[in-house]
Amino acid sequence: MDAAWLGALASLISALIVCATAVAAFAQLRHYRNANDIVVYLRIVDKLDSDEMREAVRSLRGVPPLLRDPAFRERLRSSELIPEFLGAFRLMQFLEHFAVLVNKGGVAESLVLSEYADNFEHYWEVLREAVYLRREALGPHISAAFEHLAMRAAVYRSSGRMDREYAALLRDPRGGAAP
């Protein structure tokens, strides 16, 4: 072998080493991102399980009767703070922040939807009319990220993916719920 072949072979081996290093670096970045997703997800779960959010969710029961009142609907069209709607507003604000994280890739959508798709869809159905009325006073972007996530949740559920994922859990041979 002459020196040119040895040089070419050495260059090829160097290129393979660089490629392997790059693949390993991307794998490591993916592991870091997954760990970050889990940390953020657990903090969100803690917030959703807090007494404050449980009370806010309970307050949703009072939304449909309030929305039947024309005077209340008119108040929603203003920018005033509405004390009897404070729990629902608190939930809407939290869900909006949560939705921004998911929509912008800060938390994996698949991680969130597998657990909360049905809740998001339900919350949106209860709050939709109030959000639309509130947008008249505060602008078109109020709760837009949450609306988008709720629509993604509806598509996820209607696709059957949620049902398939939970059915797979039931069939898991490592144990779990009995079929």
Number of C-alpha atoms within 10 A of each C-alpha: 5 6 8 9 10 11 11 11 12 12 12 12 12 12 12 12 12 12 12 12 12 12 12 12 12 12 12 12 12 12 12 12 15 14 12 15 19 15 13 16 18 12 12 16 12 12 14 17 11 12 11 14 18 14 14 20 17 12 17 17 12 13 16 13 9 15 18 10 10 10 10 16 16 12 15 24 17 15 12 10 11 13 9 13 18 13 20 25 20 16 22 21 15 17 23 20 15 19 25 18 16 20 17 11 11 16 22 19 19 13 13 19 21 17 12 13 23 16 13 23 20 15 20 21 13 18 20 14 16 22 22 18 18 22 19 14 15 15 11 12 11 18 25 15 20 25 23 16 25 25 16 18 25 17 14 18 18 11 11 10 13 19 14 12 11 13 12 11 16 15 13 12 8 7 9 10 8 8 7
